[in-house]
Amino acid sequence: MPGTPEKPISYIERTRHYYGALGYTTPYRWAQHDDVPFHRLAKPLGQSRIALITTATTTVSTEALAKVDASAKFFTVYSSDTAQEHALGINHVAIDFKHTTGADQGSYFPLHALRRAVAAGRIGALTRFHGAPTNRSQRRTNATDSPEILARCQEDGADAAVLVPNCPVCHQTVSLIARHLEANGIATVIMGCAKDIVELAGVPRYLFSDFPLGNAAGRPHDTASQDQTLSLALDLLERADTPRTTVQSPLRWSADESWKRDYGTIAGLAPEELDGLRAEFDQGKQVAKRRKEM
């Protein structure tokens, strides 16, 4: 079974099986590349300006952090000041809200960890951070969102970027963005939890944490875990000398790995329960469509 405790979840296989059971008969085609651009960090990390790229969405209440909310989906790149505090959420489809809540932004938006790294002299400075829309359309990500994020990073004088995805499609989105940044002279490292999706897309540097989706920056409410996760990513940014370099974090989510068995499990569900899940998913798509048209 994909994603047993001995190995990471195969999100491609697991989601294909899940949506197939709901009646979606055409499997999604995930991004796949053989060639991988690679740009070495041009300056010492302690002198480098780092951009943070997130797929988290702006949110209005803490109550919204622990559930899927299609109305929180965004469709254009946004940017904001890393010197300010922000309320961001991970209200994406396919986040594992059974085993995590999204209540601690530090587990998916490592702004505070990055600030601590600046204070310690580990990195030179932070630029603005940028929000990347999660698009199933690879064409849209490649043709519109990636160039826009590149332009903003160049405007800010970014030397490198740390990219942090959340849901499965988020992992594809930031992989495509990382490839574009790297091809245009900005070194990148992805911190993520969906190993199969990122490695299939083909990226320069990837720090893999075998945690439930939504925790790519470390365990929630665990500053040491978040600092260690960022440190591993920064080490990779500095030291990798070839593309497709993946490092796995030694941290474990917990001694109980039932979250791997539980993710996307539909075994034993009655037909009417599957119908309800499909109706809920279709309703979410309609909400997102209306928001896109606003």
C-alpha positions in Angstrom: 0.0 0.0 0.0 1.4 3.4 -0.9 2.4 5.5 2.1 3.0 2.7 4.7 4.8 3.8 7.8 8.1 2.6 6.2 7.8 5.0 3.3 6.2 8.3 2.3 2.7 8.6 1.0 2.4 8.4 -2.7 0.1 11.4 -3.1 -0.2 10.9 -6.9 -1.5 7.4 -6.5 -3.6 8.1 -3.4 -5.4 11.1 -4.9 -6.0 9.3 -8.2 -7.6 6.4 -6.3 -9.7 8.8 -4.2 -11.1 10.9 -7.0 -11.6 7.9 -9.2 -13.8 6.4 -6.4 -15.8 9.7 -6.5 -16.5 9.2 -10.2 -13.8 11.4 -11.7 -12.6 9.1 -14.4 -9.9 11.2 -16.1 -6.7 11.1 -14.0 -5.0 14.4 -13.5 -1.7 14.6 -15.4 1.0 15.8 -13.0 3.9 17.9 -14.2 6.9 15.8 -15.2 10.3 17.1 -16.4 13.6 15.4 -17.2 15.7 18.6 -17.4 16.1 20.6 -14.2 17.6 24.2 -14.2 20.2 24.8 -11.5 21.7 28.1 -10.2 24.2 28.2 -7.4 23.8 30.7 -4.7 25.9 33.7 -6.0 26.7 35.2 -2.5 27.4 33.8 0.9 24.1 33.0 2.6 24.9 35.5 5.3 24.9 38.3 2.7 22.0 37.1 0.7 18.5 38.5 0.4 15.9 35.8 0.7 12.3 35.8 -0.6 9.6 33.6 1.0 7.0 32.1 -1.4 3.9 30.6 0.1 0.7 29.1 -1.1 -1.1 30.1 2.1 -4.1 32.3 1.6 -5.1 35.4 3.5 -7.8 34.6 6.0 -10.2 36.5 8.2 -10.6 34.4 11.3 -8.8 31.7 13.3 -11.9 29.5 13.0 -11.3 29.2 9.3 -7.8 27.8 9.8 -8.9 24.2 10.5 -11.2 23.4 7.5 -11.4 23.5 3.8 -12.8 26.8 2.6 -13.1 27.3 -1.2 -14.0 30.9 -0.7 -10.5 31.6 0.6 -9.0 30.5 -2.7 -7.0 33.2 -4.6 -6.2 33.6 -8.2 -3.5 36.3 -8.5 -0.1 36.7 -7.0 0.0 38.8 -3.8 3.0 40.3 -2.0 3.4 41.7 1.5 5.9 43.0 4.0 7.9 40.4 6.0 8.3 43.0 8.8 4.6 42.9 9.6 2.4 40.1 11.1 0.0 38.3 8.9 -3.0 36.0 9.3 -2.7 33.3 6.7 -4.5 30.0 6.4 -4.2 26.7 4.6 -7.8 26.1 3.6 -6.9 24.0 0.6 -8.6 20.8 -0.6 -6.7 17.7 0.5 -5.0 19.2 3.6 -5.0 16.5 6.3 -7.2 18.3 8.8 -7.8 15.1 10.7 -4.2 15.1 11.9 -3.3 18.8 11.9 -5.2 22.0 12.3 -3.3 24.8 10.7 -3.6 26.7 13.9 0.1 27.5 14.1 1.3 29.5 11.1 4.9 28.6 11.9 4.3 25.0 10.6 3.5 26.2 7.1 4.6 29.9 6.9 8.2 30.1 8.3 8.3 33.9 8.6 9.3 33.9 12.3 11.9 31.2 11.7 13.4 33.3 8.9 13.4 36.4 11.1 15.3 34.4 13.7 17.8 33.3 11.0 18.3 36.9 10.0 18.9 37.9 13.7 21.4 35.1 14.0 23.3 36.2 10.9 22.5 33.0 9.1 20.9 34.9 6.2 21.5 38.5 5.2 17.9 39.9 4.9 14.4 39.1 3.9 12.5 40.7 1.0 8.8 40.8 0.7 7.0 37.5 0.7 4.8 36.4 -2.2 1.6 34.4 -2.3 1.4 31.9 -5.2 -2.0 30.9 -6.5 -2.6 27.1 -6.4 -3.6 26.3 -10.0 -4.3 22.9 -11.5 -3.5 24.6 -14.7 0.2 24.1 -15.3 0.0 26.4 -18.3 -1.3 29.3 -16.1 1.4 28.7 -13.5 4.1 28.6 -16.1 2.9 31.5 -18.3 1.5 33.9 -15.8 2.2 33.3 -12.1 5.8 32.2 -12.3 6.9 35.2 -14.4 5.0 37.5 -12.1 6.8 36.1 -9.0 10.1 36.3 -10.8 9.5 39.9 -11.6 8.7 40.7 -8.0 11.7 38.8 -6.7 14.0 40.7 -9.1 12.4 44.0 -8.1 13.3 43.2 -4.5 16.8 42.1 -5.3 16.3 38.6 -4.1 19.3 36.3 -4.3 17.4 33.2 -3.4 13.9 32.0 -2.5 12.4 29.5 0.0 9.2 28.0 -1.3 6.7 26.3 1.1 3.7 24.4 -0.4 0.7 22.9 1.4 -1.8 20.7 -0.6 -0.7 18.3 -3.3 -1.3 20.7 -6.2 0.5 23.4 -4.1 3.6 21.2 -4.3 3.3 21.1 -8.1 2.8 24.9 -8.2 5.9 25.8 -6.2 7.9 23.2 -8.1 7.1 25.0 -11.4 7.8 28.4 -9.9 11.2 27.2 -8.5 12.1 25.9 -11.9 11.4 29.3 -13.4 13.2 31.2 -10.8 16.2 29.0 -11.1 16.3 29.3 -14.9 16.5 33.1 -14.4 19.3 33.3 -11.9 17.6 32.9 -8.5 18.6 29.9 -6.3 15.7 28.1 -4.7 14.9 25.5 -2.1 11.5 23.9 -1.5 10.3 22.8 1.9 7.5 20.2 1.4 5.7 17.1 2.4 4.7 15.5 -1.0 7.9 13.9 -2.2 6.6 12.1 -5.2 4.9 15.2 -6.7 8.0 17.5 -6.3 10.5 14.9 -7.6 8.3 14.1 -10.6 8.2 17.8 -11.5 12.0 18.1 -11.2 13.4 20.7 -8.9 16.9 21.9 -8.0 16.8 21.5 -4.2 14.1 19.9 -2.0 13.9 19.4 1.8 11.4 16.7 2.4 9.6 16.4 5.8 7.6 13.2 6.2 4.8 15.1 7.9 1.1 15.5 7.2 0.4 18.1 4.5 0.3 21.6 5.9 3.4 21.2 8.1 6.3 21.6 5.6 7.9 24.2 7.9 8.0 22.0 11.0 5.7 20.6 13.7 3.1 23.1 15.0 3.8 24.9 18.3 7.4 23.5 18.2 9.9 26.3 17.7 12.9 23.9 17.8 11.3 21.8 15.0 10.6 24.8 12.9 14.1 26.3 13.3 15.7 22.9 12.6 13.6 22.4 9.5 14.5 25.9 8.1 18.2 25.3 9.0 18.2 22.0 7.0 16.7 23.9 4.0 19.3 26.7 4.3 22.1 24.1 4.4 20.7 22.6 1.3 20.5 26.0 -0.4 24.1 26.6 0.4 25.7 23.2 -0.3 23.8 21.5 -3.1 26.0 21.3 -6.2 23.7 19.4 -8.6 20.0 19.6 -9.5 17.5 17.1 -8.1 19.1 17.2 -4.7 16.6 15.9 -2.1 17.4 15.8 1.6 15.0 14.2 4.1 14.5 15.8 7.5 15.3 13.4 10.3 12.3 14.7 12.3 9.3 12.4 12.8 5.8 13.6 13.1 5.0 11.2 16.0 5.5 7.6 17.0 2.0 6.9 15.7 2.0 7.0 11.9 -1.7 6.2 11.4 -1.9 9.5 9.5 -0.3 7.7 6.6 -2.9 5.0 6.5 -5.8 7.5 7.1 -5.0 10.0 4.3 -7.5 9.8 1.5 -8.9 6.5 2.8 -12.3 5.6 1.3 -12.3 1.9 2.1 -15.6 0.9 3.7 -17.5 4.0 2.7 -21.1 3.4 1.5 -22.1 4.6 -1.9 -24.2 7.4 -0.4 -21.1 8.6 1.5 -19.1 8.7 -1.7 -21.9 10.7 -3.3 -21.8 13.1 -0.4 -18.0 13.6 -0.8 -18.4 14.2 -4.5 -21.2 16.7 -3.9 -19.1 18.5 -1.3 -16.2 18.7 -3.8 -18.4 19.9 -6.6 -19.8 22.6 -4.4 -16.3 23.8 -3.5 -15.4 24.0 -7.2 -18.5 26.2 -7.8 -17.6 28.5 -4.9 -14.1 28.9 -6.2 -15.4 29.5 -9.8 -17.7 32.3 -8.6 -14.8 33.8 -6.6 -12.6 33.7 -9.7 -15.2 35.5 -11.7 -15.7 38.3 -9.1 
